[in-house]
Amino acid sequence: MFEQYFSNRIKKTPSSFIRDILKVIQKPEIISFAGGLPNPISFPQEELKISMNRIADKYKDKLYQYSTTLGLDSLRDYIVNRYKKLWNMDIDISNVMITTGSQQAIDLIGKVFVNEGDKVLVEKPSYLGILQTFCLYCAQFIPVSLDKDGLNIEELKNTISMHKPKLAYVIPNFQNPTGLTYSKNNRQEVFEVIKNEDIILIQDDPYGELRFTEDERLPYIGMNATEKNIYLGSFSKIITPGMRLGYIIASSEIIRMLETAKQASDLHSNIFSQYLISDYLENNNLDEHIKKIRNLYKNQAQTMVNAMKEAFPEDVKFTVPQGGMFSWVTIQEGKSVLKLFDKAIAKKVAFVPGHPFYVNPIPDKVNTLRLNYTNADANTIKTGIERLAEAMLEV
């Protein structure tokens, strides 16, 4: 009835496959590895409750009033100081804007940079959210394959030479959906390829704090070496996703343009959430809290890896993540993950088929799938993997 009224943009933009299947698999008897959900036991609920009472007394009506588009200064200052401390990043408050989750950050970047037909380099496979959002702005995606160390460098060189993309979007740490991490050498090689190219590099890092070991932090690609770097971060995976707070770090010139786009989008992000998270960060040790999450997820990831090693057929491959929330599974070539999905649901276990993470996929031809291990206990993980292994034998 309303088809004639809808814009071409929205008609060409697919619905989020993950959001759609989450509606289907809400039955309590289904073990779900489908979502990208943090474990609720990682939420600092008592500490946040204390912060709520404190900010109610301290800030009063400011909690309920309109605020500035760029975000709360104390929260922006915290981000500046943390990035200086951890990575010696040369930034100040003019380089930071608070967003309604890092998903809004992606949307604002699309509004500011993407004209119809502009070419955007993405990983193969890539985060579903970037594909859906930039599709809305009629971008042309140029995928570059991932290998075990990061982007395929020869493919990257050839792709840039041939297509001259305007933007490049990457997730160097514990990539979604594969769980892979770019090595230090790969990061340097990627920078050497793009440093003299006319490309804006977007580095999305929602999982970077969730490294399972205490090894040296890997640097961002070309950190402090170019004005054409945009960094995206989030409090969703380390404090709570429900507050919907993320941030953008970029040159002050880029931030000014993003601020204009955000003014037209939502005026400002939830100010109550900003005061709450800022107070929590001021009065608690974030690093100690993150350490607890790392240990929790490390154990859950190891449980899933061990279960897959024991139960999966020998021809099934999977990534062993160094952090983050996901493992990426590849079944035998020629087999359909969509058929596996139906078999798995019948056995009351769910996952995300791989095709939504690719540019222009043929769903029946895709033989990959994503598993999330952070939102299930050890026994549930073992049972779910056993059920999935049984389903694999029936495809």
Stockholm file with secondary structure:
# STOCKHOLM 1.0

chainA/1-395         MFEQYFSNRIKKTPSSFIRDILKVIQKPEIISFAGGLPNPISFPQEELKISMNRIADKYKDKLYQYSTTLGLDSLRDYIVNRYKKLWNMDIDISNVMITTGSQQAIDLIGKVFVNEGDKVLVEKPSYLGILQTFCLYCAQFIPVSLDKDGLNIEELKNTISMHKPKLAYVIPNFQNPTGLTYSKNNRQEVFEVIKNEDIILIQDDPYGELRFTEDERLPYIGMNATEKNIYLGSFSKIITPGMRLGYIIASSEIIRMLETAKQASDLHSNIFSQYLISDYLENNNLDEHIKKIRNLYKNQAQTMVNAMKEAFPEDVKFTVPQGGMFSWVTIQEGKSVLKLFDKAIAKKVAFVPGHPFYVNPIPDKVNTLRLNYTNADANTIKTGIERLAEAMLEV
#=GR chainA/1-395 SS CCGGGSCHHHHHSCCCHHHHHHHHSCCTTSEECCSCCCCGGGSCHHHHHHHHHHHHHHHGGGGGSCCCSSCCHHHHHHHHHHHHHHHCCCCCGGGEEEESHHHHHHHHHHHHHCCTTCEEEEEESCCHHHHHHHHHTTCEEEEEEEETTEECHHHHHHHHHHHCCSEEEECCSSCTTTCCCCCHHHHHHHHHHHTTSSCEEEEECSSTTCBSSCCCCCCCTTTTTCTTEEEEEESTTTTCSTTCCEEEECCHHHHHHHHHHHHHHTSSCCHHHHHHHHHHHHHSCHHHHHHHHHHHHHHHHHHHHHHHHHHSCTTCEECCCSBSSEEEEECCTTCCHHHHHHHHHHTTEECEESGGGSSSCCGGGCCEEEEECTTSCHHHHHHHHHHHHHHHTTC
#=GC SS_cons         CCGGGSCHHHHHSCCCHHHHHHHHSCCTTSEECCSCCCCGGGSCHHHHHHHHHHHHHHHGGGGGSCCCSSCCHHHHHHHHHHHHHHHCCCCCGGGEEEESHHHHHHHHHHHHHCCTTCEEEEEESCCHHHHHHHHHTTCEEEEEEEETTEECHHHHHHHHHHHCCSEEEECCSSCTTTCCCCCHHHHHHHHHHHTTSSCEEEEECSSTTCBSSCCCCCCCTTTTTCTTEEEEEESTTTTCSTTCCEEEECCHHHHHHHHHHHHHHTSSCCHHHHHHHHHHHHHSCHHHHHHHHHHHHHHHHHHHHHHHHHHSCTTCEECCCSBSSEEEEECCTTCCHHHHHHHHHHTTEECEESGGGSSSCCGGGCCEEEEECTTSCHHHHHHHHHHHHHHHTTC
//
